[in-house]
Amino acid sequence: FFFKHKTANAMLRSLVGSEMCIRDSYMKDLPSLIYVWFLIVSGMHAILVKLYADIDLVRPASRVFNTHILLVLSAFFAFPYIFYILRYTKPSNVISRIYGNNIDQIHDLTTDRAQALITVPNIREQYQVQMFEALNQLDDILEYVSFKELKADIIHQMSLTIHEYVRVKSHIGDEFFTVMPKVRTDISFKTMIGQYGDMEKTKTFYEQKLFRLLGNVYIRQIEDGSFDLASLVAAEMSEIGLTAIELEDDHLVDVIIIRFNTLLRFAIKHAIKNNEARNLYNVAFHYGNFVNHLADYQRIDYLKRCFMYFRIYGIEIFKHGKNSPALYFIVDVIATEMKKLLEKVYNEKWDRDLQAHLLGEILQVDNPPDVNKEDLDQGVLINNGVRILQIGLALFYERHKEEEFVERILKDVMDDVNVLGEINFSKVIEISCGRLKFAGPTFWEDTDRGNLNIYYTPDQNLVDSFKVKLYDRARLKLIETVSKEFRLEEEEAHGHYRGAVCHKVHGCGESSGGFRSSSHFPGTEPPRKPHSSTRKTS
């Protein structure tokens, strides 16, 4: 109890200087006003009794009233009032009161009286400053308190403030959205010089203020190792995004996409510095939820843009994986979010050209255009989680008889043949298909996002047949490569490939790790020896 009271007092000291400080709440609290005025009146009465007693003009009744009634009542109500104040200054109650006052002020902006008043510049500026002060005060409390529950409450109530503000914003006069001079000097806006015009045009200055504060909160929490609170910031951002989508507030949707990208940037920097991918994992998950909301409302342009961002950040994270190996899993997480969305838009029968475009984005996540795969560690290429997810997506399309999309994924997988060689490529196929075939729907350990296994596929019965298709395609690609290299006829290429590879590995007629006889790959026939070996002439 003492600790809570001490925290509350220290917290209140941190709020000194705030225009909307805690004493303003006291002035509006009826029990406090009654008790304070009672003490003032009693004190004045005691002074009068004392003055009149000095000149022998005081009546005995006044002394009795002062000593036996007013003094007794003051003492009687003193202790209950002390406990009332302690409860009143409890941090959770202070937070709720600040939030409630701010919500009341936001609703007040929609009244006819406020609509008339905000046309006056000074009054408009006062409204804006008071609303900003409420957010600053919550941010001050958030930085100071040590209880996670209180911090979570503040983050959530900041989010609720924006939800309510966005819902009533259309009923607020246009004059209110002119960014006034005092607001421009706010600490959150000092680095946004030159952007005030856009904020006024899009009517997003208040949302920008809150997102700046939430961004600062996110940075503080990841630096302090508070993964759960950092994740809560991203979760609240996703929910605000849903509200913006529902209200068709495209300007706010644009802002939220930018803020999510900013959170990703913060998380990437932290992950590289500390080789800790947990925050990045959580942000990618909540970003995926937000994009899923876009898909629910068929916001196609935004969905395409976010897919592009997924691909860009996925490629960037993949590049950093060499120095921070934990980041390779995050590339898999981003690919998982893209895979879920591709399955969703297919089931909802979206435009095929759009689906093909989105499929092209996920196929580039592990294939950076400016990175030579031959320079990458072979172990990274062999244990490629993104490739497993892409094959899982191919199985999904295979189940729905979508040969066009299956063929496109097959063609992308075949690019690994030349990089890995036939033996390592065979390992990749065996590892990938093995994980897909035997992976369960859940992990055996828990994570921040539960124990869902991102590599699980419900199409495990199609794995073997798809593997045969992969080997068939790989066999043809290698034959084509050998044919071009040695300028052979197709029949001679079959004979050259079988003899050269098997002799290199065993010095005999069979290979141990490459593409072997049909007994190892069901549905394929071994290449027959050519009847002649006529070499092409140039």
Secondary structure as GFF3:
##gff-version 3
##sequence-region A 1 538
A	DSSP	alpha_helix	2	14	.	.	.	ID=ss1
A	DSSP	alpha_helix	22	27	.	.	.	ID=ss2
A	DSSP	alpha_helix	30	54	.	.	.	ID=ss3
A	DSSP	alpha_helix	60	64	.	.	.	ID=ss4
A	DSSP	pi_helix	65	70	.	.	.	ID=ss5
A	DSSP	alpha_helix	71	88	.	.	.	ID=ss6
A	DSSP	alpha_helix	91	108	.	.	.	ID=ss7
A	DSSP	alpha_helix	112	117	.	.	.	ID=ss8
A	DSSP	alpha_helix	121	144	.	.	.	ID=ss9
A	DSSP	alpha_helix	148	168	.	.	.	ID=ss10
A	DSSP	three_ten_helix	169	171	.	.	.	ID=ss11
A	DSSP	three_ten_helix	174	177	.	.	.	ID=ss12
A	DSSP	alpha_helix	181	184	.	.	.	ID=ss13
A	DSSP	alpha_helix	196	202	.	.	.	ID=ss14
A	DSSP	alpha_helix	205	224	.	.	.	ID=ss15
A	DSSP	alpha_helix	227	246	.	.	.	ID=ss16
A	DSSP	alpha_helix	250	274	.	.	.	ID=ss17
A	DSSP	alpha_helix	278	296	.	.	.	ID=ss18
A	DSSP	alpha_helix	300	320	.	.	.	ID=ss19
A	DSSP	alpha_helix	327	347	.	.	.	ID=ss20
A	DSSP	alpha_helix	352	363	.	.	.	ID=ss21
A	DSSP	three_ten_helix	373	375	.	.	.	ID=ss22
A	DSSP	alpha_helix	378	382	.	.	.	ID=ss23
A	DSSP	alpha_helix	385	399	.	.	.	ID=ss24
A	DSSP	alpha_helix	403	438	.	.	.	ID=ss25
A	DSSP	beta_strand	442	447	.	.	.	ID=ss26
A	DSSP	beta_strand	450	452	.	.	.	ID=ss27
A	DSSP	three_ten_helix	460	462	.	.	.	ID=ss28
A	DSSP	alpha_helix	463	486	.	.	.	ID=ss29
A	DSSP	alpha_helix	490	506	.	.	.	ID=ss30
###
